Structures are given as structure tokens and as C-alpha cells.
Amino acid sequence: FWGEAGSGAGLALFGLPVAIGALGFTGAGITAGSIAAKMMSAAAIANGGGVAAGSTVAVLQSIGVLGWLCPVLGPSAGSLDAPGTSRLV
């Protein structure tokens, strides 16, 4: 039983950031022409030109930047931002 639960947690911990990166939310920012870019555009239009902190796009970009650390560290992960990166949340 625990082996199955552990493998599921491992898949969520590492698989989810990989899937989010495939959508275009990456450590280098949102990939041009990707699903993430379309989501960001729609969010910015709906929000009067900017992406709101805490929005779906902002959270997904944070996971894209931090990768597997985001689900582990949660909100405290902001202190791990690399120099020269910008956070959306």
C-alpha cells in the first residue's frame, strides 16, 4: 500500500512541473506561441493589462520557475528565486 502511495506522490511532485513546463511555463519565462502565452494574454486582457498576483497564470509560472521545489516549499519558495528572474506571484 505505502509503495503505491509513495509512487503517486513522486509522480505528482515531479510529473506536474514537467507537464506545466510542456505548456510553456518555464524557468526562463513563458514560451512565445505556447499555451502558456495564450493563457497569459487572456489573463492580461481580462485584468486590464496585467496578470494578477495569485492568478492561475501566476501560480503556474511560479511552478515553472521553481520546478519541483514549489509543491515542497509552498509560499516560502519565493526566497529561492534566481537572480535576474521575475516572479508573477
N, C-alpha and C positions, 0 to 999 in steps of 0.2 A: 504494500500500500504506500509506504513512505517513498519508495523509489519512484513510483508513478507520479506522486505529487511533486517530488523534487524535480523531476524532468519537466513537468509542466511549468513550474516556476522558472526553471532555467530557460525554457523556450520563451516565456513572456519577458524575462529580463533581457535576453539577448536578441530574440527574434523581433520584438516590437520595434526597437530602434532601427534595426535593419530595414524593416518594412517602411518605416517613416522616412528613412533616407532614400528609399526607392521612389517615394512620392516626390522627392525633390527638397526635403528639409535636411540640409547637410551642415556639417561643421563650417563650411566656407560660406554659408548663407543659402538663400533659396535659389535653386537652379532655374535659370531662364527657360521658359517654354514648358515647364513641368506642371503637374497637377498642383503642386505647392504654389507655384507662381499664379495660377488661376485662382486658387483659394485666397491668396494674399490680395490680389487685385479686387476680388469681390468683397472681401472684408474691408479694404480701404475705401472702396466706393460707398459701401453701406455705412461706414463710420465717418464720412465726411473728409476722407483723405489720409487717414492714418489707421494703423492696426492697433486696436485696443489691448492694453496690458491684460493678461489673463484670458484672452480670447482663445478659441481653438487653434487659430493660426499661430499665435504667440507661444502657446504651450507646445505645439508640435515642433516649432522651430527650436525651442529650448531643448527638447529631447534630441532633435537632430544635431545640435551643437554639442551637447553633453554625452550623447550616446547612452551607454548602459548605466552611467552614473546617475542620471536623472531619476529613474524609479527607485534607486537605492537611497539616494541622499535627499530627495524631495526638494522643498524650498531652500534648504541650506546649500544646495549645489551652486548657487549663484556665485559663491566665493571662488569657484574653480574656473571661472571664465578665463580663457586665454587672452593675453594682451592683444589689443587690436580687434577684438571681436565685439559685437554689439548684441545686447540681449533685448528681446522683444517683450519680455515679461518683467 
